[in-house]
């Protein structure tokens, strides 16, 4: 296992910080279609939009867990490159966010306060040869198989979750997965993030508060630092934010903006940010790896009114009916990505309008 994921090599997560009370689900129970687990999953996706998923009780999860350490090893090698080498692959304004983002390039607020993280976004379409190869440094080009395994196995997890959401949203089986097909061009990516330790007297948010653009995010990290904003809490109140405590053998899953858009707010995309790891963990460098399952590029970002539930929510939302514009996923993601990078948007949690009307 990568040393970056070995809990024994870093201090324990402290017990004196606010921690989000998240559902923890069993992958085995979801694969088996257990009704109570499915119902609770839908509730999590319509309330906090975040949950933990235990991957150790099913072969699908075990295979995904086995693909995580090689990606973390690549991350350590990748971020150790000289800045001039990394900067060759920096993404450009107005283009898809693939490649490198240096520390301080992103802003965490409208005042222009620089962020304190660097990240690298690796394109699914590149790794799976859906498009022409992108220029990549050696740590990526020499480890394409590692990224392919991590991407395909993470996406399989997103498909399982999507299947349960289909049922509760009264959609035909496979509807959500079809809008996130792995084989079609999309903005799907693996994002590797490095956040160095901060001086104790100058610790603050490392990555801008935001919601995720895509449909489903699958996240792995060993150290704390991810925080979510509880429903109805004030984002400007630092004490309102709650840490998500990493659980070995589990993935952190969250619902993104695309799901809110497609369901007219039935599902919830929740505000979150990355700050310094708590307690003694704050003296360690924090790495994370996330897989973003996003809509296929030509998918229309409009509600799925073939769902009776979604149709009712659209009819109940007069503001939505007045303001709705039609964008493809590619156009929609580009707009959101630019505002996130510049810190010019005013992110807020959205969705959570559904009530459970059907069980699996």
N, C-alpha and C positions, 0 to 999 in steps of 0.2 A: 504493500500500500504506500502511496505517496506520503512522505513525511508531513506534507501540508495538511493532511487529513487525519493524522494520528492524534487523538485527543490526549494521549499520555504525554505528548511533547509540549502541551500548552496548559496554562492554568485553567481550572474549572470555571464554568460559567457561574458568576456570583448569585447569591440568593437574596440580595438586598436591592434589586432593581425591578422596576415594573415590567412584567412579562405578559404578553398577549395570551389570552385564554383561547387557544385554537383547538378545533376538532383534530383528532388523529385517527386516520382510517387505515383499514387493513386492505392491502391490494388483493390478497386472496379472496376476501369477502366480496370485493367489487367485481372481480373476474367471475366469481360464482353467482353473481346477481342477487346477493342477499338483500331482501327488501328493506330491512331496517337500516342497513349501511347505505344503501342507495338513497333512501329518504333523507338521512342525515347529511349525505354529501350535497344534495340539492340545497338543503337548508344552509350549509356553510357557504355555498356559492351565491346565495341570495342575501346573506347577512354581512359577514366580514369579507368574503371573497378570497380568504386565505385559509389553508389547512395544511396539516402534515400528513404524509402518506408513507406508511411503513412498507418498505420494499423487500423485507427479509423473509416474508412468508409465501412467496410465489416465485417460480423460475423466471418470469418476465422481470420482476424486480431485482432478483439476484444478478441477472445478466446486465441490467442497467448499472447496478452498484459496481460491478466488475469493470465497467467502462469509464467510471469516474476518475480513479487515480491517474491513469495515463494522461488525461486532459489536464489535470492539475500539474503534472510534471512538465507538460508542454508550457503551461502558463508561466511557471517559474523560469524556464529557459527563455521564453519569449520576452518577458519583461526585464530580463538581465542583459538584453542587447543594448549596445550604445544608443543614446538618444538619436543621433544622426541616422542610424540604421532604422530605428523604429519610425522616425519622422518621414522616411521615404514612403511609408504606407499610410500616412495620415489621411483620413477621409476629408473630402472637400465639401464646402457649403453648397447646398442645392443638389447634392448627390446622395444616393443611399448610404446609410451609416454602416459601412463595412470598412474594416481596417482599424487603424490605431487612433486613439484619442489620448493626448498627453495630459498630464496633471495641470489643472488650472485653465484648460481650454473651455470647459463647460462652466456655466454660472449657476449658482444655487438660489439666486433671488434676482429681483429687478434692479437692485443696486449694483449688480455686476460682481458680487463676491465670488471669487474663483473656487472651483471645487478642489478636492484633495484626493483625487483618484485618477488612475489611468486605466483604460480598458481597451480591449481588442475584440472586435466583432468579426466572426468567421462565417461567411455566407454558406448556407445550406446548398444553394444552387451551384456554387462553385465546387464544394466537396463532393456532391452527388453527380457532378458532371451534367447538370441540367442546362447550364450556360457555359460559355467559354471560361477557361480558368482565369482567375484573378491573380495579379501579382502577389506573392506571399513570401515572407522570409523563410529561411530554412526550417525553423522549428515547426512551422505549419506544413510546408510542402513535404517534409520528410515524415510527417505523422498524419497523413490524410486518413489512413485506416482507423486511427484512434478517434478522430472527429466523426467519421462516418458511423462508427458503432455507437458513439454517444448520442449523435443526432437521431438515428433511426430508432434506438431503444427509448429515448426520451419521447419521441413522437408517438411511439406505440402506447406510451402511458397517456399522452394527451388524447389519443383516440378512445381509450377505455373510458376516460372521464367524459368525453364528448358523448359517448353512447348513453351514459346514464342521464346526461342533461337532455338529450333528444327525447327520452321517454317522459321526463317530467315537464318538458315544454310542449308535449303533444306533437312532436315532429316525427316524420317517418324515420326509421332507423338509418343511421349513416348520414343524415343531413348535415350535421355540423362537421363531421370528418371530411365530407366531400368539399366543403368550403376551405379546408385546410390541407388539401392533398399534398402528401410528401413529394409526389412525382411532378408536380406542377410548379412553374416559376412563382416565387413568393419572397417575402422579406425574412423568412425563417433564418435564424442564426444562433450560434453559440457565442455568448459574451463572457469573456474572461476579464475579471476585475482585480486590480491590486490596489490596496490602500495601506500606505506605510503608517507606522506609529506616529501619533501626534504628541507634542509636548504637553505634559499634564496641565500646564497653566493656559494652554491655548487649544483646547479640544472643542471641535464643533462638527457640524454636518459635513460629511465628505462628498455626498452625491445628492443632487437636487431632489427635494420632495416631488413625487410624481405618481402617476398611474402608468401601467404598462400599455403600450399601444396595441399589442396583439390580442390573441385569443386566450392562450394558456401558457403560463410560464412554469418551468420545472427548474428548481434552484438547489444547488448544493454548496454548503460552506461549513467549515469546522468552527470558526470563531463567531461570536455574536457581533452585532453591528447593524443588522437589518432591524428597522423599527416600522410599525404600522400605526396608523391613526384610528383609534376606535370610532365607531359611528357617532355622529353628533359632537365629536370633540373639536376643539379649536386648534387648527394647524399652527397658529402663531404661539401657542402655549407649549414650550418645550417639555414641560412635565406631563403633558397629555399623551405623548408618544410612548408606545410600549415595545420593548424588545421582543423579537422572535427568537426563542431559545433553540439552537440547533439540536437535533436528536440524531445520534449516530444510526445509520441504517435507514434513515427516512429522507424523503425529499420534501422541500417546502414548495407548495403549489399555490398559484394565485390566478385569478380570472382577470383578463385584460379588457381594454376599452372596446375591442371589436365585438366581444360577446354582449356587452351592454348595448351597442349599436344594433346588432342583429336581433336582440330580444326586446327592444324598446324599453330597456331598463329593468327587465325581469331579473337578470343576474347583476352582480355588484363587482365593480372594479374599484379597489380600495387604495387610498393614498398610502404611500410608504416612502421611506428614505433610507440612506445608509449613513450611519454616524460612526463614531469611534467604538471599538469593542469595549464592553463594560469591565470594570474591575481590573485585575491584573492582566487580563487579556489585552488591554489597551497598549501594552508595551510590545505587542507582536504585530507583524505584518499580516493583514487579512487578505486572503484570496477567496474568490468565489467563481463558480461556473454556472451559467444559466442557459437553458435552451428556451428560445422564444418560438412557440408555434403561432404563426401568423396566417392571415387569410391569403389565399392564392391571389396573385397580383391583379387579375381582372374581375375578382369578386366585387359585386356591388355592395356598398355599405349601407344597406337599407334593411328595415325589419323583416323578419321571416313571417309574414302574415298568413302563411299556410298553417301556422300554429294558432289555434283558437285563443290560447292565452295571450300570445303576443298581439294578435289582432285586437283583443279587448284593451290591452294597454295602450296601443296606438290610438284607438278611438277615444280613450279617456284623457289623452294628452293633447290638448288644443294647441299648446305652444309648439310641440313637436310638428304638428300638421302644418303650422304656419311657416316654420323655419327650415324644414327639411330640404337639404340639397343632396343630389346624387353624385357620389364620388366612387371611383374604383378604389380598391384597397391600396394600390400603389400611390395614388394621388393623396389619399387620406393620411397614409403613414408619413409621406414626405412632409406634409404640413405640420403634423404633430411632432415629428423628429426635429425639425428646424427650431420650433418654439421651445422644445425641451432643451436643446443644446444651448440656446441663447438665454434661457431663463426668463423669457418674455411672456410665457403663458401663466395662467393662474390655475394651477392644477387643483382638482378637488375630486373626492370620491363621487362616484355616480352609480346609479342603478339600485337594485335591491327592492324593486316594486312588486316582485312576484309573491304569490302564496302557493303553497303546495296543493295541487289539484289532482295529481295522479301519482300513483306509486308504480314501481317497476314490476 
